[in-house]
Amino acid sequence: MSDRKVESGGSFVLCVVLAVIIVLPLGGNVVAFAQTLSFTPAANFAVGNTPTDMALGDFNGDGIQDLAVTNSNDNNISILLGLGTGSFGAATNFSVGIVPRAIAVGDFNGDGKKDLAVANEASNNVSIVLGTGTGSFGAATNYAVGIRPRSVTIGDFNGDGKQDLAIANLTDNNVSILLGTGTGAFGPTTNFAAGMGAIYAAVGDFNGDGKQDLAVANTFSNNISVLFGTGTGSFGPPTNYAVGVLPRSVVVGDFNRDGKQDLAVVNFTSNDISILLGTGTGTFGPAANYAVGSGPFSLAIGDFDIDGKPDLAVANGGSNTVSILLGTGLGSFGPAINLAVGSTPRSVIVADFNRDGKQDLGTANEDSNNVSILLKSTLLAQ
């Protein structure tokens, strides 16, 4: 594997040559091409002050992906409507609670229009803003949760077909569950213990019983808590698994393609990710760690080399980069490939922003008050 820059039309594209061979028939002969994984340099789009998280949705119903970004110092969210070319319109802002940290997209009133849930760290609540389907949103309705909520995740925890919320509360060391009514409203909060410094919750079904479970990253106890769902909206006690130092985020995937859900955890202080392979019975093997950039905050799953094996993208706040780790399909990952983005990226997402069928990257950059978009292109060299 080697790095090189290819000049095209006066601009430079960062290219990383991968050991991928595509064989094509040409006039009766077999011709081999080496596939090159490349991303354009970051294009930046202004948002509010101190963006910390973002989510994808089609907020105006035009079939093009848009962005919703939390601005922690402005107490609002920015909506950037996509143009379908990899570019976005100017931000439109909507007020939420105090110090919004995390955001999730759902449809809480069942009208087919995208709504938003925002976790507000300083006001200890979650804001629900219902979408109009035109790219605009109504006034926030707030629901109390625990102290210092840092993530919000959508699931159906009581199996009634209505969207519920799970919120990780950093100071309370627990997860708040709010059951949705299907009308855009939510019931009272019920709390379930996790580890110390519960900072991020992800939804899965780790024991294969058809009921949604939770995996919670605990930033002060350096572990992951797994809480098994009962299917009634409640959860059992946590089972903990050691990971790296100061875990900040967790995602659920199938990294060894055995049909069982695995976990990937990003560790801020140890500058790595932990992979825990699931057994399908609710337990996980020991963590295998892979180095990334400095101060990683979050991660997302993609397939960047189009080999059908899950890859990972990691936002590195300390090195102003995104690390790409290509999966082997066996549960392991290759060395990190680093791409420059804005200042202090806190969140990373994977989407096809220019509708070319290739997965692109987006980051929310806390200190440059913008969003970076990196478009993927595949070059074939004989």
Beta strands, then each sheet from edge to edge (+ up, - down):
strand 1: 2-8
strand 2: 11-26
strand 3: 29-39
strand 4: 43-46
strand 5: 51-57
strand 6: 66-71
strand 7: 76-80
strand 8: 92-95
strand 9: 100-106
strand 10: 115-120
strand 11: 125-129
strand 12: 141-144
strand 13: 149-155
strand 14: 164-169
strand 15: 174-178
strand 16: 190-193
strand 17: 198-204
strand 18: 213-218
strand 19: 223-227
strand 20: 239-242
strand 21: 247-253
strand 22: 262-267
strand 23: 272-276
strand 24: 288-291
strand 25: 296-302
strand 26: 311-316
strand 27: 321-325
strand 28: 337-340
strand 29: 345-351
strand 30: 360-365
strand 31: 370-374
strand 32: 376-381
sheet 1: 1+ 2- 3+ 32-
sheet 2: 4+ 31- 30+ 29-
sheet 3: 5+ 6- 7+ 8-
sheet 4: 9+ 10- 11+ 12-
sheet 5: 13+ 14- 15+ 16-
sheet 6: 17+ 18- 19+ 20-
sheet 7: 21+ 22- 23+ 24-
sheet 8: 25+ 26- 27+ 28-
end
